[in-house]
Amino acid sequence: MLHFVIYDLYKSRHHVEAITKFADLFMSLTVYFGVFHLTRFCLKWDTTINEIESIERLLPSTIDQKMVKYVKYLSLLILALGAVDHFLFHYYSWSVIRVCYFLYPRVMDLDFYLNLRFNWIFKYVPYNKFLAYVIAIIKIQIEFLWSFVDILIIIMCKYLISHFKYFNQLVTQKQNDILTQRSRSWRTLQVHYTRISCLVKIIDDSINPLVFLSFLANLLFIFKQVFFITNNLMKSSPVLNYIKCVKINRFTIETISYLLISCIVTTIRTVLIAHFASQLHAVSREPLEALHTFPSKAFDGSMKRVMSQVYHSRICLTGYRLFSITRGMILAMVATLVTYELVLFQF
């Protein structure tokens, strides 16, 4: 299917249509790389779980029923947002194709819808019902996998955050022990921190390609939708859709509703991933604040080693190791997003 997208981009004659096809090409490439890395992740799942379990046996359990319910509800929310976005897209597509119904002497049925819905293939090859149904099923699977990857990243973040919160409690207990003249070895805290740092490395090695592709796909989709919204509201030319026989008025309810809601839904998903991933980094730095409040008599060689380890450890998820997800990175991402959207306004 990728070569049809590339050929469709080559045949584009209008700059708006070319931008659309170019975005579709990048989204298609993201899907292909996403399926490849998700397959690799599944094949290495047993090895990853065994490595995590070997460390978990040495750590106390930090998962409670409240956290499990929270993750379940959050997962259902992301799946519901994906379903809403998928439903709105088909509603929008159907409203677009209804216009073509008056230009074609055919019955308005599912085959007619799929023929025009996937016209980027069937304008080059004869319509085939089986192929159309297969592509429709693949599209649904892609939507589900997109949501699944976002849920996977959030669950991994919550899991790691729970371990670091427990470690922060141990640091607080250590502070109380010193104030009450009770002794506890710093070696225990250092070993505990080392183990959960290893958990972060194992999980990041497994999912960092998925994190990168998730951010890339979400941002590309947001760029595309915001471009269409601004093109609708700021210019007098009609929206160019994926079927050349259709030119929808720029203020139709279907068009504006789909573009706005789908952009908001994708933004919410991106914000959720960025929030939990950056929270992991923030929680891992909290022990430094507590350690700096310890009395001077507690500053011995063992404590300094713990402080040095916490300070120099880079605890965060990465995107293909090209960037680390921190609160500063989120601010830079938002600034970049606004900057390039202003550039798109010029079109």
Stockholm file with secondary structure:
# STOCKHOLM 1.0

chainA/1-347         MLHFVIYDLYKSRHHVEAITKFADLFMSLTVYFGVFHLTRFCLKWDTTINEIESIERLLPSTIDQKMVKYVKYLSLLILALGAVDHFLFHYYSWSVIRVCYFLYPRVMDLDFYLNLRFNWIFKYVPYNKFLAYVIAIIKIQIEFLWSFVDILIIIMCKYLISHFKYFNQLVTQKQNDILTQRSRSWRTLQVHYTRISCLVKIIDDSINPLVFLSFLANLLFIFKQVFFITNNLMKSSPVLNYIKCVKINRFTIETISYLLISCIVTTIRTVLIAHFASQLHAVSREPLEALHTFPSKAFDGSMKRVMSQVYHSRICLTGYRLFSITRGMILAMVATLVTYELVLFQF
#=GR chainA/1-347 SS CHHHHHHHHHTCCSHHHHHHHHHHHHHHHHHHHHHHHHHHHHHTHHHHHHHHHHHHTTSCCCCCHHHHHHHHHHHHHHHHHHHHHHHHHHHHHHHHHHHHHTTSCSCCSHHHHHHHHTHHHHTTSCCCHHHHHHHHHHHHHHHHHHHHHHHHHHHHHHHHHHHHHHHHHHHHHHHHHHHTTCCCCHHHHHHHHHHHHHHHHHHHHHHHHHHHHHHHHHHHHHHHHHHHHHHHHHCSSCEECSSTTCEECTTCHHHHHHHHHHHHHHHHHHHHHHHHHHHHHHHHHHHHHHHTTSCGGGCSHHHHHHHHHHHHCCCSCEETTTEECCHHHHHHHHHHHHHHHHHHHTC
#=GC SS_cons         CHHHHHHHHHTCCSHHHHHHHHHHHHHHHHHHHHHHHHHHHHHTHHHHHHHHHHHHTTSCCCCCHHHHHHHHHHHHHHHHHHHHHHHHHHHHHHHHHHHHHTTSCSCCSHHHHHHHHTHHHHTTSCCCHHHHHHHHHHHHHHHHHHHHHHHHHHHHHHHHHHHHHHHHHHHHHHHHHHHTTCCCCHHHHHHHHHHHHHHHHHHHHHHHHHHHHHHHHHHHHHHHHHHHHHHHHHCSSCEECSSTTCEECTTCHHHHHHHHHHHHHHHHHHHHHHHHHHHHHHHHHHHHHHHTTSCGGGCSHHHHHHHHHHHHCCCSCEETTTEECCHHHHHHHHHHHHHHHHHHHTC
//
